[in-house]
């Protein structure tokens, strides 16, 4: 599933708009999109764009709905994604993939 957070700015505010859920939650959280299932641990794939840069961050501290596939990341994971995105942007990369799936 591809998530597009808009072109132009990174930030938790922009990040939170759309189909990605960010917040503090437990494993018993019901999916807010389909309301049919409880989310399970999984890996979220976040795609961020700014200017000409496209950055894909995979984060293992995520929750995924087994019914509809909606992905959720918590605030700590979101902060890591943002930090990674800022570093990548400053270093001038055009396209990159960062993977937190096995280090988080
Ligand atoms: Zn769902």
Boltz pocket constraint, residues with backbone or C-beta under 6 A from the ligand:
constraints:
  - pocket:
      binder: B
      contacts: [[A, 31], [A, 32], [A, 33], [A, 34], [A, 35], [A, 36], [A, 37], [A, 65], [A, 66], [A, 67], [A, 68], [A, 69], [A, 70]]
      max_distance: 6.0
